[in-house]
Amino acid sequence: MIATGGPNPAGLLGQLWIAVDRSNTSHAGWVYVLASVGTPTDPLDIHFIRSIDNGQTWSAPVRVNDDPIGNRAFQWFGTMSVSPSGRIDAIWNDTRGSADSTISALFYSYSVDAGAHWSPNVQVTPTWSSTVGWPNQQKIGDYYTTVSDNAGADVAYAATFNGGQNVYYLRIPNTAAVAVEPTPAVGTWLTNAPNPFTKSTLISFDAPVAGEWARVTVLDIAGRHVATLLDRFVIGAGQSVVWDGRRDGGARAPAGVYFCRLEAAGHAEMHRLLRL
């Protein structure tokens, strides 16, 4: 939550917005965060960060607003949503058009590459004054939200166009294509070594870059369950698990033909194992 001041003395200047990419792309599962953030050069900028490993690590901040650095403008009430296709939409109040920090307009930008780059900023409303209604109420309420679909974004925002504070609706059309490849198939490389084996074997497979819940089991030649080797969330290529030739209860499985089964993201793959 961003502190008060500037164009909104008695109210907030922004909140954190968090969204998860749910598109059918290689960015599926990535976590996005956007906020109005104070910087050494400006009172507030719109910053965006992302995590591709479920929040374990985060990218460096990307500045979304494209006005000159150091112009002392406020970019406040930054708000974000993500379309089903993976396009990220951002809106915010912006004072860049006036030396008076109480005169704002709503601006818009979008990203089609998971927030690495952002479109040129566009002013989408007339300017308005956040001082309308003072001194009775020296604040603009945080009535801001966006909902994105593949044809644009629905926006709710507060402004003072009619001599007082009201909540307005705006539709921003946008059919920009997301510049990413489809999510790669899971388990396209499922193997084990050594094979045949006597004591143990290393089973290797790939998971999506964005991560996926994976289950690896061993079945006998009749399709009966022998052992569960993995049942958890995994991220990226180069996953591996060891089967020591034992059943779930710890007893040694007899020599013979077995099958390793990988299940993830609606995909299943089998691989033949030979225990000597």
Secondary structure, 3 states (H helix, E strand, C coil): CCCCECCECCCCCCCCEEEECCCCCCCCCCEEEEEEECCCCCCEEEEEEEECCCCCCCCCCEECCCCCCCCCCEEEEEEEEECCCCCEEEEEEECCCCCCCCEEEEEEEEECCCCCCCCCCEECCCCEECCCCCCCCCCCCCCCEEEEECCEEEEEEEECCCCCCEEEEEEEECCCCCCCCCCCCCCCCCEEECCCECCCEEEEECCCCCCEEEEEEEEECCCCEEEEEEEEEECCCCEEEEECCECCCCCECCCEEEEEEEEECCEEEEEEEEEC
